[in-house]
């Protein structure tokens, strides 16, 4: 069984302070949209997926590209 491959991710985070109490922020994860796997294990697949499925390897996909923006207000 082949091993899970390594991967590099590029993320970006920024913030801008409007006043002493208000800050704008933004974040983008996985800028390049890389497809990767974060975890792998073996299990009896036929118990869940039925008799036609014989591959015992399960992998968890990594998070796709995502972006966030927001406002932080402090008192």
ZAMARGU-4260 file (C-alpha; in steps of 0.2 Angstrom, whole numbers, plus 5000, padded with zeros to 4 digits):
<rodrens>
0) 5000/5000/5000 | 5007/5017/4995 | 5010/5030/5009 | 5001/5047/5009 | 5011/5060/5000
5) 5018/5076/5008 | 5011/5093/5004 | 5014/5112/5005 | 5000/5124/5008 | 5000/5143/5005
10) 4989/5153/5017 | 4987/5172/5018 | 4981/5183/5033 | 4980/5202/5034 | 4972/5215/5046
15) 4969/5233/5045 | 4966/5244/5061 | 4953/5257/5057 | 4952/5265/5074 | 4958/5260/5091
20) 4943/5249/5093 | 4939/5243/5076 | 4949/5231/5065 | 4946/5223/5048 | 4953/5206/5044
25) 4954/5193/5030 | 4961/5176/5028 | 4963/5164/5013 | 4968/5146/5016 | 4975/5134/5003
30) 4977/5149/4990 | 4983/5137/4976 | 4968/5125/4979 | 4979/5110/4982 | 4971/5093/4984
35) 4979/5083/4998 | 4975/5070/5011 | 4978/5073/5029 | 4975/5055/5037 | 4974/5037/5032
40) 4968/5021/5040 | 4962/5004/5036 | 4945/4996/5041 | 4932/4983/5035 | 4924/4994/5021
45) 4911/4980/5016 | 4902/4983/5033 | 4897/5000/5029 | 4898/5001/5010 | 4892/4984/5005
50) 4900/4968/4998 | 4905/4976/4981 | 4918/4987/4990 | 4934/4978/4994 | 4947/4992/4996
55) 4951/4993/5015 | 4960/5010/5014 | 4951/5026/5020 | 4959/5043/5018 | 4953/5060/5024
60) 4954/5074/5011 | 4962/5091/5016 | 4952/5107/5017 | 4949/5115/5000 | 4952/5134/4997
65) 4942/5144/5009 | 4941/5163/5013 | 4935/5173/5028 | 4933/5192/5031 | 4927/5201/5046
70) 4927/5215/5058 | 4933/5215/5076 | 4927/5227/5088 | 4935/5229/5105 | 4928/5238/5120
</rodrens>
